[in-house]
Amino acid sequence: MRVIHDVENRGGKVTSFKSSTGALPSHEANNNPFGYKFSWSPRGVLLASKNTAKWLADGKEVNVPGEQLFENYYIQDVPETGAFENYPNRNSVPYKDIYGLKDSQTVYRGTFRMTGWCETMRKVVALGWLSEEPLKDFGGKTYGDVTRKLIGASADEDLSKATAQFLGIEPFAAIIKRFEWLGLLGDKPLPADKDNPLDYLNVLTLEMMEIGKDERDMIVMHHEFTAEFPGGEKEVLTSTLVDYGIPGEDTSVARTVSLPAALAVKLILDGKITDKGCHIPVSPSIYNPILDALEPYNVIFKERTTKV
């Protein structure tokens, strides 16, 4: 909002807005084949994999059903941070009004993941591992038994080869290697208190992909704006936040979710935010003091401007 208002105060208008965020393991903690570790609700991450998506692209509304979510990603380089997969995050269209982007032809919100995530999760969805329905006539006891049931493989078939054939990929594909590492094709016992693939998977991923107590997570938030000014001048502006958790203390997810809210409370008590009623932080009287108060905690956006 600070960037948007700065453009408007200089007589310009924002014609394109893209905002993407990822809650990820830091690069040194990125040491499993999925490139992901849970720093918030595992079930929430898995359920988000089934969301439909909607955004504006060059004035046209784009709709993607949940089963095609992971087919609609691109690779994005975030300066000084890395290259990530970027896939659409739910419904971006209302943010055109929320942020006052009346001139924007593109309004997109995305999610960052390490490379390989989207293709792998597309196959997790294709196998049926995100189903919340109990399997009918299922008497299996292992994760491999569930996969075998989902793809209709016989007991004497090599499960890795059968899974690859079901998915239309090679048995040596990285996706199959990830499934083997996670345990979806093996003899690990199912949790006795669960009864459906999603909940089975929730237990397994939390066990295998939990962020360690001595590891850091990483938040990457990257905004891209295209601005036009009287006379035809154009600018591309970026605003990037990269934040890391503190080993043995708070994760970056915990810091960046809780600190703005806690500082807002303090600013209200100190009389530095005086707005009445219920507000989202889209006005300078709210976002400026909060952004300023975050700086001592090193939660800082790095902004760049390029003339076009």
Order of alpha helices (4+ residues) and beta strands (2+ residues): alpha-beta-alpha-beta-beta-beta-beta-alpha-beta-alpha-alpha-alpha-alpha-alpha-beta-beta-alpha-alpha-beta
